[in-house]
Amino acid sequence: MNLNIIASYLQFLRKSHNYTQEDLAGKLDISRQAVSKWETGTAIPDLEILLKLSRLYNITINDILEPDIRPQRITDFEQISTIPERELKEILKQFDMDSLATALLGASPETNNFCEKLFPTIDFEMLRNKIGRVRIEAVEEMQRQIIFMVNFY
């Protein structure tokens, strides 16, 4: 049992169901900090919580503890253009457009154009102006989250 894989999988499950840590904590009647500890690999849910999670996500406890993880599809944000467009669009729809625009601040013009074509009704220029300047760490973190979701999708 690999705690890092379980932590990543729990985060993937939460995000793919569009729950914040606070949302999930409320559904499980626990603290947000407990959810955070699972997702960083510092703790693992107890059996009662694992049962609640399995019911919430409609999977088995074994699926949570031994997730079937595919090999990484991409390791760098610039590689997202290698993902089929329909699939990538479904993945990116899990993020709000401000988050996507933030990730694109650190991307090449080609990657920006590729993503902008996926969402032709979104005014990315307006989003970039609204976001303004952000720390590179914020851009990199958002890119990591997108890479993570692409690899788990």
C-alpha positions as CSV (number, residue, x, y, z in Angstrom):
1,M,0.0,0.0,0.0
2,N,1.6,3.2,-1.2
3,L,0.4,6.3,0.8
4,N,1.5,8.7,-1.9
5,I,-0.6,6.9,-4.6
6,I,-3.6,6.7,-2.2
7,A,-3.2,10.4,-1.4
8,S,-3.1,11.4,-5.0
9,Y,-6.1,9.1,-5.8
10,L,-8.2,10.6,-3.0
11,Q,-7.4,14.1,-4.3
12,F,-8.4,13.0,-7.8
13,L,-11.7,11.5,-6.6
14,R,-12.6,14.7,-4.8
15,K,-11.7,17.0,-7.7
16,S,-13.4,14.8,-10.3
17,H,-16.6,15.0,-8.2
18,N,-16.1,18.8,-8.0
19,Y,-15.9,18.9,-4.2
20,T,-13.7,21.3,-2.3
21,Q,-11.9,19.9,0.7
22,E,-14.5,21.7,2.8
23,D,-17.4,20.2,0.8
24,L,-16.0,16.7,1.3
25,A,-15.4,17.2,5.0
26,G,-19.0,18.3,5.4
27,K,-20.3,15.3,3.6
28,L,-18.2,13.0,5.8
29,D,-18.8,15.0,9.0
30,I,-15.1,15.5,9.6
31,S,-12.6,18.4,9.5
32,R,-11.2,19.9,6.4
33,Q,-7.8,19.4,7.9
34,A,-8.4,15.6,8.0
35,V,-9.1,15.7,4.2
36,S,-5.9,17.7,3.7
37,K,-3.9,15.2,5.7
38,W,-5.1,12.3,3.5
39,E,-4.3,14.2,0.3
40,T,-0.8,15.0,1.4
41,G,-0.2,11.4,2.6
42,T,0.3,12.3,6.2
43,A,-2.7,10.2,7.3
44,I,-5.1,7.7,5.9
45,P,-8.8,7.6,6.5
46,D,-10.0,5.1,9.1
47,L,-12.2,2.2,8.2
48,E,-15.5,4.0,8.9
49,I,-14.5,7.0,6.7
50,L,-13.2,4.6,4.0
51,L,-16.7,3.0,3.9
52,K,-18.3,6.4,3.6
53,L,-15.9,7.4,0.8
54,S,-16.6,4.2,-1.1
55,R,-20.3,4.8,-0.9
56,L,-20.0,8.5,-1.9
57,Y,-17.8,7.7,-4.9
58,N,-19.5,4.4,-5.7
59,I,-16.3,2.4,-5.6
60,T,-14.9,-0.3,-3.2
61,I,-12.6,0.3,-0.3
62,N,-10.1,-1.8,-2.1
63,D,-10.3,0.6,-5.1
64,I,-9.3,3.4,-2.7
65,L,-6.5,1.5,-1.0
66,E,-5.1,-0.1,-4.2
67,P,-6.1,2.3,-7.1
68,D,-5.5,1.1,-10.6
69,I,-3.2,3.8,-11.7
70,R,-2.2,4.1,-15.4
71,P,1.3,5.2,-16.3
72,Q,1.8,9.0,-16.6
73,R,0.5,10.3,-19.9
74,I,2.3,13.7,-19.6
75,T,4.9,15.1,-17.3
76,D,5.0,18.7,-18.6
77,F,2.1,21.2,-19.1
78,E,3.3,21.8,-22.7
79,Q,2.4,18.2,-23.5
80,I,-1.4,18.7,-23.0
81,S,-1.7,19.2,-26.8
82,T,-0.9,15.5,-27.1
83,I,-4.2,14.6,-25.4
84,P,-7.2,14.1,-27.7
85,E,-9.1,17.4,-27.8
86,R,-12.5,16.0,-26.7
87,E,-10.9,14.3,-23.7
88,L,-8.8,17.3,-22.8
89,K,-11.8,19.6,-22.9
90,E,-13.7,17.3,-20.5
91,I,-10.7,17.4,-18.1
92,L,-10.2,21.2,-18.3
93,K,-13.9,21.8,-17.7
94,Q,-13.3,20.5,-14.2
95,F,-11.3,23.7,-13.6
96,D,-12.8,27.2,-13.5
97,M,-11.6,29.3,-16.4
98,D,-9.6,31.6,-14.1
99,S,-7.5,28.6,-13.1
100,L,-7.0,27.6,-16.7
101,A,-6.0,31.1,-17.6
102,T,-3.6,31.2,-14.7
103,A,-1.9,27.9,-15.9
104,L,-1.7,29.3,-19.4
105,L,0.2,32.4,-18.2
106,G,3.3,30.2,-18.1
107,A,2.6,28.3,-21.3
108,S,4.0,28.8,-24.8
109,P,1.9,30.7,-27.4
110,E,1.2,27.3,-29.2
111,T,-0.3,25.8,-26.0
112,N,-2.3,29.0,-25.4
113,N,-3.7,28.9,-28.9
114,F,-4.5,25.2,-28.6
115,C,-6.4,25.7,-25.3
116,E,-8.2,28.8,-26.5
117,K,-9.5,26.8,-29.6
118,L,-11.0,24.3,-27.1
119,F,-13.0,27.1,-25.5
120,P,-13.9,29.5,-28.3
121,T,-16.6,31.3,-26.3
122,I,-14.1,32.2,-23.5
123,D,-12.4,35.6,-23.7
124,F,-8.9,34.5,-22.4
125,E,-7.5,38.0,-23.0
126,M,-10.1,39.5,-20.7
127,L,-9.4,36.7,-18.1
128,R,-5.6,37.4,-18.3
129,N,-6.3,41.1,-17.7
130,K,-8.6,40.4,-14.8
131,I,-6.1,38.0,-13.2
132,G,-3.2,40.5,-13.7
133,R,0.2,39.5,-12.3
134,V,0.6,36.3,-10.3
135,R,3.5,34.6,-8.7
136,I,5.2,31.9,-10.8
137,E,4.5,29.4,-8.0
138,A,0.8,29.9,-8.5
139,V,1.1,29.3,-12.3
140,E,3.3,26.2,-11.7
141,E,0.8,24.9,-9.1
142,M,-2.1,25.2,-11.4
143,Q,-0.1,23.5,-14.2
144,R,0.7,20.7,-11.8
145,Q,-3.0,20.2,-10.9
146,I,-3.9,20.0,-14.6
147,I,-1.1,17.5,-15.3
148,F,-2.4,15.5,-12.4
149,M,-5.9,15.4,-13.7
150,V,-4.8,14.5,-17.2
151,N,-2.8,11.6,-15.8
152,F,-5.7,10.3,-13.7
153,Y,-8.5,10.8,-16.2
